[in-house]
Amino acid sequence: MKHNKRLKSAIIEVVENQIDSNDPPETTQTLNRLISEGFSKNEAKELIGSVVAAEVFEILKNGEKFDKNRYVTALNNLPKIPG
């Protein structure tokens, strides 16, 4: 499957904004954990980005609000990709 570079860039920007603002703090914690497990910083951000994308998909698909508990659970399950 071809990647949409603009979409990927936007998702990584969300991840970086979460890290920079430390909101939610679990994003930064997950970044640090994944790096300590041997992933590069870019790989870790892409994994976190998969969680962002999955959460956005759930919001759009079901017309729901952001579910922080679901989001944090998915972060904690990385490197298993949500789906």
mmCIF file of the N, C-alpha and C atoms, coordinates in Angstrom:
data_MODEL
# 
_entry.id   MODEL 
# 
loop_
_atom_site.group_PDB 
_atom_site.id 
_atom_site.type_symbol 
_atom_site.label_atom_id 
_atom_site.label_alt_id 
_atom_site.label_comp_id 
_atom_site.label_asym_id 
_atom_site.label_entity_id 
_atom_site.label_seq_id 
_atom_site.pdbx_PDB_ins_code 
_atom_site.Cartn_x 
_atom_site.Cartn_y 
_atom_site.Cartn_z 
_atom_site.occupancy 
_atom_site.B_iso_or_equiv 
_atom_site.pdbx_formal_charge 
_atom_site.auth_seq_id 
_atom_site.auth_comp_id 
_atom_site.auth_asym_id 
_atom_site.auth_atom_id 
_atom_site.pdbx_PDB_model_num 
ATOM 1   N N  . MET A 1 1  ? 0.841   -1.161 0.000  1.00 0.00 ? 1  MET A N  1 
ATOM 2   C CA . MET A 1 1  ? 0.000   0.000  0.000  1.00 0.00 ? 1  MET A CA 1 
ATOM 3   C C  . MET A 1 1  ? 0.897   1.239  0.000  1.00 0.00 ? 1  MET A C  1 
ATOM 4   N N  . LYS A 1 2  ? 0.576   2.206  -0.835 1.00 0.00 ? 2  LYS A N  1 
ATOM 5   C CA . LYS A 1 2  ? 1.325   3.452  -0.861 1.00 0.00 ? 2  LYS A CA 1 
ATOM 6   C C  . LYS A 1 2  ? 0.956   4.309  0.334  1.00 0.00 ? 2  LYS A C  1 
ATOM 7   N N  . HIS A 1 3  ? 1.969   4.969  0.862  1.00 0.00 ? 3  HIS A N  1 
ATOM 8   C CA . HIS A 1 3  ? 1.719   5.870  1.988  1.00 0.00 ? 3  HIS A CA 1 
ATOM 9   C C  . HIS A 1 3  ? 1.378   7.251  1.461  1.00 0.00 ? 3  HIS A C  1 
ATOM 10  N N  . ASN A 1 4  ? 0.449   7.897  2.097  1.00 0.00 ? 4  ASN A N  1 
ATOM 11  C CA . ASN A 1 4  ? 0.123   9.271  1.794  1.00 0.00 ? 4  ASN A CA 1 
ATOM 12  C C  . ASN A 1 4  ? 1.078   10.135 2.613  1.00 0.00 ? 4  ASN A C  1 
ATOM 13  N N  . LYS A 1 5  ? 2.026   10.774 1.939  1.00 0.00 ? 5  LYS A N  1 
ATOM 14  C CA . LYS A 1 5  ? 3.074   11.525 2.640  1.00 0.00 ? 5  LYS A CA 1 
ATOM 15  C C  . LYS A 1 5  ? 2.515   12.696 3.441  1.00 0.00 ? 5  LYS A C  1 
ATOM 16  N N  . ARG A 1 6  ? 1.502   13.365 2.919  1.00 0.00 ? 6  ARG A N  1 
ATOM 17  C CA . ARG A 1 6  ? 0.922   14.495 3.641  1.00 0.00 ? 6  ARG A CA 1 
ATOM 18  C C  . ARG A 1 6  ? 0.215   14.025 4.909  1.00 0.00 ? 6  ARG A C  1 
ATOM 19  N N  . LEU A 1 7  ? -0.510  12.919 4.802  1.00 0.00 ? 7  LEU A N  1 
ATOM 20  C CA . LEU A 1 7  ? -1.198  12.379 5.975  1.00 0.00 ? 7  LEU A CA 1 
ATOM 21  C C  . LEU A 1 7  ? -0.189  11.914 7.018  1.00 0.00 ? 7  LEU A C  1 
ATOM 22  N N  . LYS A 1 8  ? 0.838   11.199 6.570  1.00 0.00 ? 8  LYS A N  1 
ATOM 23  C CA . LYS A 1 8  ? 1.866   10.730 7.494  1.00 0.00 ? 8  LYS A CA 1 
ATOM 24  C C  . LYS A 1 8  ? 2.536   11.913 8.190  1.00 0.00 ? 8  LYS A C  1 
ATOM 25  N N  . SER A 1 9  ? 2.834   12.948 7.437  1.00 0.00 ? 9  SER A N  1 
ATOM 26  C CA . SER A 1 9  ? 3.460   14.142 7.994  1.00 0.00 ? 9  SER A CA 1 
ATOM 27  C C  . SER A 1 9  ? 2.555   14.791 9.044  1.00 0.00 ? 9  SER A C  1 
ATOM 28  N N  . ALA A 1 10 ? 1.263   14.857 8.757  1.00 0.00 ? 10 ALA A N  1 
ATOM 29  C CA . ALA A 1 10 ? 0.313   15.450 9.700  1.00 0.00 ? 10 ALA A CA 1 
ATOM 30  C C  . ALA A 1 10 ? 0.222   14.634 10.981 1.00 0.00 ? 10 ALA A C  1 
ATOM 31  N N  . ILE A 1 11 ? 0.227   13.311 10.852 1.00 0.00 ? 11 ILE A N  1 
ATOM 32  C CA . ILE A 1 11 ? 0.147   12.440 12.031 1.00 0.00 ? 11 ILE A CA 1 
ATOM 33  C C  . ILE A 1 11 ? 1.415   12.566 12.874 1.00 0.00 ? 11 ILE A C  1 
ATOM 34  N N  . ILE A 1 12 ? 2.577   12.604 12.225 1.00 0.00 ? 12 ILE A N  1 
ATOM 35  C CA . ILE A 1 12 ? 3.833   12.769 12.958 1.00 0.00 ? 12 ILE A CA 1 
ATOM 36  C C  . ILE A 1 12 ? 3.860   14.129 13.649 1.00 0.00 ? 12 ILE A C  1 
ATOM 37  N N  . GLU A 1 13 ? 3.282   15.136 13.010 1.00 0.00 ? 13 GLU A N  1 
ATOM 38  C CA . GLU A 1 13 ? 3.200   16.461 13.635 1.00 0.00 ? 13 GLU A CA 1 
ATOM 39  C C  . GLU A 1 13 ? 2.355   16.408 14.909 1.00 0.00 ? 13 GLU A C  1 
ATOM 40  N N  . VAL A 1 14 ? 1.261   15.657 14.888 1.00 0.00 ? 14 VAL A N  1 
ATOM 41  C CA . VAL A 1 14 ? 0.434   15.483 16.092 1.00 0.00 ? 14 VAL A CA 1 
ATOM 42  C C  . VAL A 1 14 ? 1.272   14.828 17.191 1.00 0.00 ? 14 VAL A C  1 
ATOM 43  N N  . VAL A 1 15 ? 1.998   13.774 16.827 1.00 0.00 ? 15 VAL A N  1 
ATOM 44  C CA . VAL A 1 15 ? 2.851   13.076 17.803 1.00 0.00 ? 15 VAL A CA 1 
ATOM 45  C C  . VAL A 1 15 ? 3.871   14.049 18.395 1.00 0.00 ? 15 VAL A C  1 
ATOM 46  N N  . GLU A 1 16 ? 4.540   14.819 17.533 1.00 0.00 ? 16 GLU A N  1 
ATOM 47  C CA . GLU A 1 16 ? 5.561   15.749 18.012 1.00 0.00 ? 16 GLU A CA 1 
ATOM 48  C C  . GLU A 1 16 ? 4.952   16.840 18.896 1.00 0.00 ? 16 GLU A C  1 
ATOM 49  N N  . ASN A 1 17 ? 3.756   17.297 18.552 1.00 0.00 ? 17 ASN A N  1 
ATOM 50  C CA . ASN A 1 17 ? 3.080   18.292 19.391 1.00 0.00 ? 17 ASN A CA 1 
ATOM 51  C C  . ASN A 1 17 ? 2.752   17.712 20.769 1.00 0.00 ? 17 ASN A C  1 
ATOM 52  N N  . GLN A 1 18 ? 2.313   16.455 20.794 1.00 0.00 ? 18 GLN A N  1 
ATOM 53  C CA . GLN A 1 18 ? 2.024   15.810 22.077 1.00 0.00 ? 18 GLN A CA 1 
ATOM 54  C C  . GLN A 1 18 ? 3.295   15.680 22.916 1.00 0.00 ? 18 GLN A C  1 
ATOM 55  N N  . ILE A 1 19 ? 4.394   15.346 22.261 1.00 0.00 ? 19 ILE A N  1 
ATOM 56  C CA . ILE A 1 19 ? 5.672   15.202 22.971 1.00 0.00 ? 19 ILE A CA 1 
ATOM 57  C C  . ILE A 1 19 ? 6.140   16.568 23.482 1.00 0.00 ? 19 ILE A C  1 
ATOM 58  N N  . ASP A 1 20 ? 6.088   17.571 22.615 1.00 0.00 ? 20 ASP A N  1 
ATOM 59  C CA . ASP A 1 20 ? 6.554   18.911 22.996 1.00 0.00 ? 20 ASP A CA 1 
ATOM 60  C C  . ASP A 1 20 ? 5.748   19.498 24.152 1.00 0.00 ? 20 ASP A C  1 
ATOM 61  N N  . SER A 1 21 ? 4.444   19.247 24.149 1.00 0.00 ? 21 SER A N  1 
ATOM 62  C CA . SER A 1 21 ? 3.591   19.802 25.197 1.00 0.00 ? 21 SER A CA 1 
ATOM 63  C C  . SER A 1 21 ? 3.442   18.859 26.388 1.00 0.00 ? 21 SER A C  1 
ATOM 64  N N  . ASN A 1 22 ? 3.974   17.634 26.228 1.00 0.00 ? 22 ASN A N  1 
ATOM 65  C CA . ASN A 1 22 ? 3.837   16.585 27.239 1.00 0.00 ? 22 ASN A CA 1 
ATOM 66  C C  . ASN A 1 22 ? 2.360   16.362 27.600 1.00 0.00 ? 22 ASN A C  1 
ATOM 67  N N  . ASP A 1 23 ? 1.525   16.375 26.545 1.00 0.00 ? 23 ASP A N  1 
ATOM 68  C CA . ASP A 1 23 ? 0.085   16.203 26.721 1.00 0.00 ? 23 ASP A CA 1 
ATOM 69  C C  . ASP A 1 23 ? -0.466  15.309 25.624 1.00 0.00 ? 23 ASP A C  1 
ATOM 70  N N  . PRO A 1 24 ? -0.847  14.116 25.929 1.00 0.00 ? 24 PRO A N  1 
ATOM 71  C CA . PRO A 1 24 ? -0.788  13.493 27.244 1.00 0.00 ? 24 PRO A CA 1 
ATOM 72  C C  . PRO A 1 24 ? 0.639   13.019 27.550 1.00 0.00 ? 24 PRO A C  1 
ATOM 73  N N  . PRO A 1 25 ? 1.008   12.971 28.818 1.00 0.00 ? 25 PRO A N  1 
ATOM 74  C CA . PRO A 1 25 ? 2.364   12.558 29.180 1.00 0.00 ? 25 PRO A CA 1 
ATOM 75  C C  . PRO A 1 25 ? 2.692   11.129 28.752 1.00 0.00 ? 25 PRO A C  1 
ATOM 76  N N  . GLU A 1 26 ? 1.680   10.313 28.570 1.00 0.00 ? 26 GLU A N  1 
ATOM 77  C CA . GLU A 1 26 ? 1.901   8.916  28.168 1.00 0.00 ? 26 GLU A CA 1 
ATOM 78  C C  . GLU A 1 26 ? 2.553   8.817  26.784 1.00 0.00 ? 26 GLU A C  1 
ATOM 79  N N  . THR A 1 27 ? 2.376   9.838  25.957 1.00 0.00 ? 27 THR A N  1 
ATOM 80  C CA . THR A 1 27 ? 3.015   9.818  24.636 1.00 0.00 ? 27 THR A CA 1 
ATOM 81  C C  . THR A 1 27 ? 4.527   9.892  24.797 1.00 0.00 ? 27 THR A C  1 
ATOM 82  N N  . THR A 1 28 ? 5.000   10.822 25.615 1.00 0.00 ? 28 THR A N  1 
ATOM 83  C CA . THR A 1 28 ? 6.441   10.948 25.858 1.00 0.00 ? 28 THR A CA 1 
ATOM 84  C C  . THR A 1 28 ? 6.970   9.707  26.559 1.00 0.00 ? 28 THR A C  1 
ATOM 85  N N  . GLN A 1 29 ? 6.221   9.189  27.515 1.00 0.00 ? 29 GLN A N  1 
ATOM 86  C CA . GLN A 1 29 ? 6.632   7.968  28.215 1.00 0.00 ? 29 GLN A CA 1 
ATOM 87  C C  . GLN A 1 29 ? 6.765   6.806  27.230 1.00 0.00 ? 29 GLN A C  1 
ATOM 88  N N  . THR A 1 30 ? 5.832   6.716  26.304 1.00 0.00 ? 30 THR A N  1 
ATOM 89  C CA . THR A 1 30 ? 5.867   5.643  25.313 1.00 0.00 ? 30 THR A CA 1 
ATOM 90  C C  . THR A 1 30 ? 7.048   5.823  24.375 1.00 0.00 ? 30 THR A C  1 
ATOM 91  N N  . LEU A 1 31 ? 7.309   7.060  23.950 1.00 0.00 ? 31 LEU A N  1 
ATOM 92  C CA . LEU A 1 31 ? 8.474   7.330  23.103 1.00 0.00 ? 31 LEU A CA 1 
ATOM 93  C C  . LEU A 1 31 ? 9.741   6.840  23.793 1.00 0.00 ? 31 LEU A C  1 
ATOM 94  N N  . ASN A 1 32 ? 9.924   7.227  25.039 1.00 0.00 ? 32 ASN A N  1 
ATOM 95  C CA . ASN A 1 32 ? 11.125  6.832  25.788 1.00 0.00 ? 32 ASN A CA 1 
ATOM 96  C C  . ASN A 1 32 ? 11.205  5.324  25.962 1.00 0.00 ? 32 ASN A C  1 
ATOM 97  N N  . ARG A 1 33 ? 10.075  4.690  26.239 1.00 0.00 ? 33 ARG A N  1 
ATOM 98  C CA . ARG A 1 33 ? 10.063  3.228  26.413 1.00 0.00 ? 33 ARG A CA 1 
ATOM 99  C C  . ARG A 1 33 ? 10.458  2.526  25.118 1.00 0.00 ? 33 ARG A C  1 
ATOM 100 N N  . LEU A 1 34 ? 9.876   2.960  24.004 1.00 0.00 ? 34 LEU A N  1 
ATOM 101 C CA . LEU A 1 34 ? 10.178  2.315  22.725 1.00 0.00 ? 34 LEU A CA 1 
ATOM 102 C C  . LEU A 1 34 ? 11.644  2.497  22.337 1.00 0.00 ? 34 LEU A C  1 
ATOM 103 N N  . ILE A 1 35 ? 12.193  3.687  22.595 1.00 0.00 ? 35 ILE A N  1 
ATOM 104 C CA . ILE A 1 35 ? 13.608  3.914  22.318 1.00 0.00 ? 35 ILE A CA 1 
ATOM 105 C C  . ILE A 1 35 ? 14.465  2.997  23.190 1.00 0.00 ? 35 ILE A C  1 
ATOM 106 N N  . SER A 1 36 ? 14.090  2.839  24.448 1.00 0.00 ? 36 SER A N  1 
ATOM 107 C CA . SER A 1 36 ? 14.851  1.957  25.346 1.00 0.00 ? 36 SER A CA 1 
ATOM 108 C C  . SER A 1 36 ? 14.745  0.494  24.927 1.00 0.00 ? 36 SER A C  1 
ATOM 109 N N  . GLU A 1 37 ? 13.684  0.159  24.177 1.00 0.00 ? 37 GLU A N  1 
ATOM 110 C CA . GLU A 1 37 ? 13.512  -1.204 23.678 1.00 0.00 ? 37 GLU A CA 1 
ATOM 111 C C  . GLU A 1 37 ? 14.234  -1.428 22.355 1.00 0.00 ? 37 GLU A C  1 
ATOM 112 N N  . GLY A 1 38 ? 14.903  -0.376 21.850 1.00 0.00 ? 38 GLY A N  1 
ATOM 113 C CA . GLY A 1 38 ? 15.729  -0.548 20.659 1.00 0.00 ? 38 GLY A CA 1 
ATOM 114 C C  . GLY A 1 38 ? 15.196  0.081  19.381 1.00 0.00 ? 38 GLY A C  1 
ATOM 115 N N  . PHE A 1 39 ? 14.059  0.728  19.457 1.00 0.00 ? 39 PHE A N  1 
ATOM 116 C CA . PHE A 1 39 ? 13.528  1.414  18.283 1.00 0.00 ? 39 PHE A CA 1 
ATOM 117 C C  . PHE A 1 39 ? 14.223  2.764  18.142 1.00 0.00 ? 39 PHE A C  1 
ATOM 118 N N  . SER A 1 40 ? 14.423  3.211  16.900 1.00 0.00 ? 40 SER A N  1 
ATOM 119 C CA . SER A 1 40 ? 14.943  4.551  16.691 1.00 0.00 ? 40 SER A CA 1 
ATOM 120 C C  . SER A 1 40 ? 13.867  5.560  17.070 1.00 0.00 ? 40 SER A C  1 
ATOM 121 N N  . LYS A 1 41 ? 14.268  6.815  17.226 1.00 0.00 ? 41 LYS A N  1 
ATOM 122 C CA . LYS A 1 41 ? 13.303  7.856  17.571 1.00 0.00 ? 41 LYS A CA 1 
ATOM 123 C C  . LYS A 1 41 ? 12.235  7.963  16.488 1.00 0.00 ? 41 LYS A C  1 
ATOM 124 N N  . ASN A 1 42 ? 12.647  7.900  15.221 1.00 0.00 ? 42 ASN A N  1 
ATOM 125 C CA . ASN A 1 42 ? 11.678  7.977  14.118 1.00 0.00 ? 42 ASN A CA 1 
ATOM 126 C C  . ASN A 1 42 ? 10.742  6.777  14.105 1.00 0.00 ? 42 ASN A C  1 
ATOM 127 N N  . GLU A 1 43 ? 11.290  5.587  14.330 1.00 0.00 ? 43 GLU A N  1 
ATOM 128 C CA . GLU A 1 43 ? 10.441  4.391  14.384 1.00 0.00 ? 43 GLU A CA 1 
ATOM 129 C C  . GLU A 1 43 ? 9.438   4.495  15.520 1.00 0.00 ? 43 GLU A C  1 
ATOM 130 N N  . ALA A 1 44 ? 9.885   4.974  16.666 1.00 0.00 ? 44 ALA A N  1 
ATOM 131 C CA . ALA A 1 44 ? 8.994   5.120  17.821 1.00 0.00 ? 44 ALA A CA 1 
ATOM 132 C C  . ALA A 1 44 ? 7.879   6.116  17.516 1.00 0.00 ? 44 ALA A C  1 
ATOM 133 N N  . LYS A 1 45 ? 8.232   7.226  16.880 1.00 0.00 ? 45 LYS A N  1 
ATOM 134 C CA . LYS A 1 45 ? 7.209   8.218  16.515 1.00 0.00 ? 45 LYS A CA 1 
ATOM 135 C C  . LYS A 1 45 ? 6.213   7.631  15.524 1.00 0.00 ? 45 LYS A C  1 
ATOM 136 N N  . GLU A 1 46 ? 6.686   6.828  14.589 1.00 0.00 ? 46 GLU A N  1 
ATOM 137 C CA . GLU A 1 46 ? 5.775   6.196  13.626 1.00 0.00 ? 46 GLU A CA 1 
ATOM 138 C C  . GLU A 1 46 ? 4.847   5.202  14.320 1.00 0.00 ? 46 GLU A C  1 
ATOM 139 N N  . LEU A 1 47 ? 5.362   4.452  15.276 1.00 0.00 ? 47 LEU A N  1 
ATOM 140 C CA . LEU A 1 47 ? 4.509   3.541  16.035 1.00 0.00 ? 47 LEU A CA 1 
ATOM 141 C C  . LEU A 1 47 ? 3.452   4.312  16.815 1.00 0.00 ? 47 LEU A C  1 
ATOM 142 N N  . ILE A 1 48 ? 3.863   5.381  17.464 1.00 0.00 ? 48 ILE A N  1 
ATOM 143 C CA . ILE A 1 48 ? 2.900   6.215  18.186 1.00 0.00 ? 48 ILE A CA 1 
ATOM 144 C C  . ILE A 1 48 ? 1.897   6.807  17.198 1.00 0.00 ? 48 ILE A C  1 
ATOM 145 N N  . GLY A 1 49 ? 2.380   7.187  16.035 1.00 0.00 ? 49 GLY A N  1 
ATOM 146 C CA . GLY A 1 49 ? 1.507   7.706  14.991 1.00 0.00 ? 49 GLY A CA 1 
ATOM 147 C C  . GLY A 1 49 ? 0.435   6.716  14.576 1.00 0.00 ? 49 GLY A C  1 
ATOM 148 N N  . SER A 1 50 ? 0.754   5.429  14.623 1.00 0.00 ? 50 SER A N  1 
ATOM 149 C CA . SER A 1 50 ? -0.257  4.419  14.289 1.00 0.00 ? 50 SER A CA 1 
ATOM 150 C C  . SER A 1 50 ? -1.395  4.436  15.299 1.00 0.00 ? 50 SER A C  1 
ATOM 151 N N  . VAL A 1 51 ? -1.071  4.765  16.546 1.00 0.00 ? 51 VAL A N  1 
ATOM 152 C CA . VAL A 1 51 ? -2.094  4.873  17.585 1.00 0.00 ? 51 VAL A CA 1 
ATOM 153 C C  . VAL A 1 51 ? -2.941  6.129  17.349 1.00 0.00 ? 51 VAL A C  1 
ATOM 154 N N  . VAL A 1 52 ? -2.281  7.226  16.996 1.00 0.00 ? 52 VAL A N  1 
ATOM 155 C CA . VAL A 1 52 ? -3.013  8.457  16.675 1.00 0.00 ? 52 VAL A CA 1 
ATOM 156 C C  . VAL A 1 52 ? -3.983  8.187  15.525 1.00 0.00 ? 52 VAL A C  1 
ATOM 157 N N  . ALA A 1 53 ? -3.487  7.545  14.469 1.00 0.00 ? 53 ALA A N  1 
ATOM 158 C CA . ALA A 1 53 ? -4.328  7.263  13.297 1.00 0.00 ? 53 ALA A CA 1 
ATOM 159 C C  . ALA A 1 53 ? -5.509  6.369  13.665 1.00 0.00 ? 53 ALA A C  1 
ATOM 160 N N  . ALA A 1 54 ? -5.262  5.355  14.481 1.00 0.00 ? 54 ALA A N  1 
ATOM 161 C CA . ALA A 1 54 ? -6.335  4.449  14.884 1.00 0.00 ? 54 ALA A CA 1 
ATOM 162 C C  . ALA A 1 54 ? -7.390  5.189  15.704 1.00 0.00 ? 54 ALA A C  1 
ATOM 163 N N  . GLU A 1 55 ? -6.952  6.085  16.571 1.00 0.00 ? 55 GLU A N  1 
ATOM 164 C CA . GLU A 1 55 ? -7.892  6.846  17.392 1.00 0.00 ? 55 GLU A CA 1 
ATOM 165 C C  . GLU A 1 55 ? -8.713  7.790  16.521 1.00 0.00 ? 55 GLU A C  1 
ATOM 166 N N  . VAL A 1 56 ? -8.065  8.463  15.581 1.00 0.00 ? 56 VAL A N  1 
ATOM 167 C CA . VAL A 1 56 ? -8.793  9.347  14.664 1.00 0.00 ? 56 VAL A CA 1 
ATOM 168 C C  . VAL A 1 56 ? -9.817  8.544  13.866 1.00 0.00 ? 56 VAL A C  1 
ATOM 169 N N  . PHE A 1 57 ? -9.423  7.365  13.412 1.00 0.00 ? 57 PHE A N  1 
ATOM 170 C CA . PHE A 1 57 ? -10.335 6.509  12.659 1.00 0.00 ? 57 PHE A CA 1 
ATOM 171 C C  . PHE A 1 57 ? -11.566 6.158  13.495 1.00 0.00 ? 57 PHE A C  1 
ATOM 172 N N  . GLU A 1 58 ? -11.348 5.777  14.756 1.00 0.00 ? 58 GLU A N  1 
ATOM 173 C CA . GLU A 1 58 ? -12.471 5.431  15.631 1.00 0.00 ? 58 GLU A CA 1 
ATOM 174 C C  . GLU A 1 58 ? -13.396 6.631  15.845 1.00 0.00 ? 58 GLU A C  1 
ATOM 175 N N  . ILE A 1 59 ? -12.801 7.799  16.022 1.00 0.00 ? 59 ILE A N  1 
ATOM 176 C CA . ILE A 1 59 ? -13.596 9.014  16.214 1.00 0.00 ? 59 ILE A CA 1 
ATOM 177 C C  . ILE A 1 59 ? -14.467 9.278  14.990 1.00 0.00 ? 59 ILE A C  1 
ATOM 178 N N  . LEU A 1 60 ? -13.863 9.187  13.818 1.00 0.00 ? 60 LEU A N  1 
ATOM 179 C CA . LEU A 1 60 ? -14.602 9.462  12.588 1.00 0.00 ? 60 LEU A CA 1 
ATOM 180 C C  . LEU A 1 60 ? -15.625 8.374  12.270 1.00 0.00 ? 60 LEU A C  1 
ATOM 181 N N  . LYS A 1 61 ? -15.239 7.134  12.469 1.00 0.00 ? 61 LYS A N  1 
ATOM 182 C CA . LYS A 1 61 ? -16.118 6.004  12.133 1.00 0.00 ? 61 LYS A CA 1 
ATOM 183 C C  . LYS A 1 61 ? -17.359 5.976  13.014 1.00 0.00 ? 61 LYS A C  1 
ATOM 184 N N  . ASN A 1 62 ? -17.171 6.231  14.293 1.00 0.00 ? 62 ASN A N  1 
ATOM 185 C CA . ASN A 1 62 ? -18.269 6.075  15.244 1.00 0.00 ? 62 ASN A CA 1 
ATOM 186 C C  . ASN A 1 62 ? -18.827 7.389  15.764 1.00 0.00 ? 62 ASN A C  1 
ATOM 187 N N  . GLY A 1 63 ? -18.287 8.510  15.274 1.00 0.00 ? 63 GLY A N  1 
ATOM 188 C CA . GLY A 1 63 ? -18.758 9.805  15.743 1.00 0.00 ? 63 GLY A CA 1 
ATOM 189 C C  . GLY A 1 63 ? -18.539 10.012 17.234 1.00 0.00 ? 63 GLY A C  1 
ATOM 190 N N  . GLU A 1 64 ? -17.474 9.414  17.750 1.00 0.00 ? 64 GLU A N  1 
ATOM 191 C CA . GLU A 1 64 ? -17.191 9.474  19.184 1.00 0.00 ? 64 GLU A CA 1 
ATOM 192 C C  . GLU A 1 64 ? -16.289 10.651 19.514 1.00 0.00 ? 64 GLU A C  1 
ATOM 193 N N  . LYS A 1 65 ? -16.160 10.926 20.797 1.00 0.00 ? 65 LYS A N  1 
ATOM 194 C CA . LYS A 1 65 ? -15.173 11.868 21.294 1.00 0.00 ? 65 LYS A CA 1 
ATOM 195 C C  . LYS A 1 65 ? -13.866 11.118 21.520 1.00 0.00 ? 65 LYS A C  1 
ATOM 196 N N  . PHE A 1 66 ? -12.794 11.891 21.651 1.00 0.00 ? 66 PHE A N  1 
ATOM 197 C CA . PHE A 1 66 ? -11.497 11.314 21.973 1.00 0.00 ? 66 PHE A CA 1 
ATOM 198 C C  . PHE A 1 66 ? -11.617 10.510 23.261 1.00 0.00 ? 66 PHE A C  1 
ATOM 199 N N  . ASP A 1 67 ? -11.097 9.285  23.233 1.00 0.00 ? 67 ASP A N  1 
ATOM 200 C CA . ASP A 1 67 ? -11.144 8.396  24.391 1.00 0.00 ? 67 ASP A CA 1 
ATOM 201 C C  . ASP A 1 67 ? -9.715  8.219  24.903 1.00 0.00 ? 67 ASP A C  1 
ATOM 202 N N  . LYS A 1 68 ? -9.360  9.000  25.919 1.00 0.00 ? 68 LYS A N  1 
ATOM 203 C CA . LYS A 1 68 ? -7.992  8.958  26.431 1.00 0.00 ? 68 LYS A CA 1 
ATOM 204 C C  . LYS A 1 68 ? -7.628  7.573  26.950 1.00 0.00 ? 68 LYS A C  1 
ATOM 205 N N  . ASN A 1 69 ? -8.538  6.897  27.617 1.00 0.00 ? 69 ASN A N  1 
ATOM 206 C CA . ASN A 1 69 ? -8.236  5.551  28.130 1.00 0.00 ? 69 ASN A CA 1 
ATOM 207 C C  . ASN A 1 69 ? -7.910  4.593  27.005 1.00 0.00 ? 69 ASN A C  1 
ATOM 208 N N  . ARG A 1 70 ? -8.681  4.628  25.923 1.00 0.00 ? 70 ARG A N  1 
ATOM 209 C CA . ARG A 1 70 ? -8.414  3.762  24.764 1.00 0.00 ? 70 ARG A CA 1 
ATOM 210 C C  . ARG A 1 70 ? -7.058  4.120  24.156 1.00 0.00 ? 70 ARG A C  1 
ATOM 211 N N  . TYR A 1 71 ? -6.795  5.424  24.047 1.00 0.00 ? 71 TYR A N  1 
ATOM 212 C CA . TYR A 1 71 ? -5.546  5.905  23.470 1.00 0.00 ? 71 TYR A CA 1 
ATOM 213 C C  . TYR A 1 71 ? -4.343  5.441  24.299 1.00 0.00 ? 71 TYR A C  1 
ATOM 214 N N  . VAL A 1 72 ? -4.414  5.631  25.611 1.00 0.00 ? 72 VAL A N  1 
ATOM 215 C CA . VAL A 1 72 ? -3.300  5.243  26.486 1.00 0.00 ? 72 VAL A CA 1 
ATOM 216 C C  . VAL A 1 72 ? -3.118  3.723  26.479 1.00 0.00 ? 72 VAL A C  1 
ATOM 217 N N  . THR A 1 73 ? -4.203  2.982  26.469 1.00 0.00 ? 73 THR A N  1 
ATOM 218 C CA . THR A 1 73 ? -4.097  1.518  26.399 1.00 0.00 ? 73 THR A CA 1 
ATOM 219 C C  . THR A 1 73 ? -3.367  1.094  25.126 1.00 0.00 ? 73 THR A C  1 
ATOM 220 N N  . ALA A 1 74 ? -3.710  1.730  24.008 1.00 0.00 ? 74 ALA A N  1 
ATOM 221 C CA . ALA A 1 74 ? -3.059  1.402  22.731 1.00 0.00 ? 74 ALA A CA 1 
ATOM 222 C C  . ALA A 1 74 ? -1.573  1.776  22.792 1.00 0.00 ? 74 ALA A C  1 
ATOM 223 N N  . LEU A 1 75 ? -1.253  2.928  23.401 1.00 0.00 ? 75 LEU A N  1 
ATOM 224 C CA . LEU A 1 75 ? 0.149   3.297  23.562 1.00 0.00 ? 75 LEU A CA 1 
ATOM 225 C C  . LEU A 1 75 ? 0.896   2.238  24.378 1.00 0.00 ? 75 LEU A C  1 
ATOM 226 N N  . ASN A 1 76 ? 0.272   1.784  25.455 1.00 0.00 ? 76 ASN A N  1 
ATOM 227 C CA . ASN A 1 76 ? 0.904   0.793  26.327 1.00 0.00 ? 76 ASN A CA 1 
ATOM 228 C C  . ASN A 1 76 ? 1.102   -0.547 25.634 1.00 0.00 ? 76 ASN A C  1 
ATOM 229 N N  . ASN A 1 77 ? 0.300   -0.819 24.608 1.00 0.00 ? 77 ASN A N  1 
ATOM 230 C CA . ASN A 1 77 ? 0.418   -2.085 23.886 1.00 0.00 ? 77 ASN A CA 1 
ATOM 231 C C  . ASN A 1 77 ? 1.454   -2.056 22.774 1.00 0.00 ? 77 ASN A C  1 
ATOM 232 N N  . LEU A 1 78 ? 1.977   -0.871 22.459 1.00 0.00 ? 78 LEU A N  1 
ATOM 233 C CA . LEU A 1 78 ? 3.005   -0.797 21.423 1.00 0.00 ? 78 LEU A CA 1 
ATOM 234 C C  . LEU A 1 78 ? 4.220   -1.588 21.839 1.00 0.00 ? 78 LEU A C  1 
ATOM 235 N N  . PRO A 1 79 ? 4.883   -2.287 20.947 1.00 0.00 ? 79 PRO A N  1 
ATOM 236 C CA . PRO A 1 79 ? 4.870   -2.108 19.507 1.00 0.00 ? 79 PRO A CA 1 
ATOM 237 C C  . PRO A 1 79 ? 3.776   -2.863 18.751 1.00 0.00 ? 79 PRO A C  1 
ATOM 238 N N  . LYS A 1 80 ? 2.864   -3.497 19.477 1.00 0.00 ? 80 LYS A N  1 
ATOM 239 C CA . LYS A 1 80 ? 1.732   -4.118 18.783 1.00 0.00 ? 80 LYS A CA 1 
ATOM 240 C C  . LYS A 1 80 ? 0.888   -2.997 18.196 1.00 0.00 ? 80 LYS A C  1 
ATOM 241 N N  . ILE A 1 81 ? 0.668   -3.064 16.896 1.00 0.00 ? 81 ILE A N  1 
ATOM 242 C CA . ILE A 1 81 ? -0.069  -2.027 16.175 1.00 0.00 ? 81 ILE A CA 1 
ATOM 243 C C  . ILE A 1 81 ? -1.559  -2.200 16.434 1.00 0.00 ? 81 ILE A C  1 
ATOM 244 N N  . PRO A 1 82 ? -2.260  -1.101 16.767 1.00 0.00 ? 82 PRO A N  1 
ATOM 245 C CA . PRO A 1 82 ? -3.701  -1.203 16.982 1.00 0.00 ? 82 PRO A CA 1 
ATOM 246 C C  . PRO A 1 82 ? -4.425  -1.574 15.698 1.00 0.00 ? 82 PRO A C  1 
ATOM 247 N N  . GLY A 1 83 ? -5.484  -2.272 15.846 1.00 0.00 ? 83 GLY A N  1 
ATOM 248 C CA . GLY A 1 83 ? -6.223  -2.589 14.623 1.00 0.00 ? 83 GLY A CA 1 
ATOM 249 C C  . GLY A 1 83 ? -7.229  -3.578 14.878 1.00 0.00 ? 83 GLY A C  1 
# 
